Amino acid sequence: MENRSAQHHKDRLIEAIKEELVSIVTGELSDPRVGLLTVQEIAIAPGGKSARIYVSPEGGEREQKECVAALNDAVGFIRHR
């Protein structure tokens, strides 16, 4: 039983992170290099203290690299929101 509730908690946490990330990227992040992107996966560390987020930017190779660079530049901003 506890496994099921722990998995449910993890799933809710992943959904909350995804929603918050979308809110930050679309509303608060004003870097023009960030274009359309898809959240591919969110991997949460055991204990839920950290997460690794995998995204797939839209566009050509150059736009994708710029988008990833912009997101990496904004990691501190995103992390503290």
N, C-alpha and C positions, 0 to 999 in steps of 0.2 A: 504494500500500500504506500509506503513512504516513497518508493521509487517513482510511482505515478505522480504523486504530488510534487516531488522534486523536479520531475520533467516538466510538469505543468508550469511551475514557477519559472523555470529556465525559458520556456517558450514565451511566457508573458514578458519576461525581461528582454528577450530578443525583440519582440514586437514593440515594446516601449522604446528601446534604443533606436530601432528603425524609424519609428514615428518622429522621435526627437531629432534624429539626423536629417530627415527630410525637412522638418521645420527650420532647422538651422541653415541648411544649404539653400533652400528656396527663399527664406525670408530675411535672414540676418547676415549671411555671407555675401559680400558685395564684390567679390573678385570676378572680373569679367572672364577670366580663364576657365571658370567652372561652368561647364555646360550641362547638358542632360547626362544623367548617369543612372545606372541600375545597381542597387545593392544586391550582390550575388549571394553573400553569405556573411553571417555574424557568428564568430567562434568565441564563446565565453570561456574564460579560464575557470578551473575548478574553484569554487568559492564565490564566483561572480564579481571579483574585484576589478577585472580588466577584460577587455574584449578586443578582438581583431576583426576589422570590418573590411570585407573584400568588395570592391566596386568595379563596375565595367562602364567606362565612359563611352558616350556615343561620338561619332565623327571619325575623321581620318586619323592617321597615326600621329600627326603633329598635334592635333587638337586633344587627342587622348593623353599624350605626354604632358601637355600644358595643364590639362585638368588635374591629372595626378600630382603634378608639381604644385599646383595651387592648393589642393587638398592637404598635401604634406606641409606646405607653408602655414596652413591654417589649423594644424593639429592642436596647438596650444589653445587657440580660440575655441575650437569645437569641444575640446576636452573639458574646458571650464565652464561650459554653458549648462 
